[in-house]
Amino acid sequence: MTEKGSMKHLTDANFNEEVKHGVTLVDFHANWCGPCRMLAPVLDQVAKEIKGKAAIGKVDIDVEQKTATRFQITSVPTMILFKDGKEVNRLVGLRNAEAIKDFILSAS
């Protein structure tokens, strides 16, 4: 889809393929969610800082309901960290760039 270090738009159709290799942080969000909108520029910054080490993807829970249901997303933003296609950890709520970067690198 896109190279590591830039944001990927994940869908029900491409989700498994996109998180299959390496470390991927997936932001489950919604357009109506204020904290999600505040998190977006933070994730853009982190994506640039971790380029080559991990990828960041976004899932719109209102559009990609199958994937949101599969991972039991009940609040947004929820960030799930995947390593080689398997969930290794998750964060719920707004976090700063440093906390997110440390969270991602913990799986590298």
Summary of the structure (lengths in Angstrom):
residues: 108
radius of gyration: 12.2
end to end distance: 20.9
largest distance: 31.9
contacts: 326
relative contact order: 0.25
helix: 33%
strand: 27%
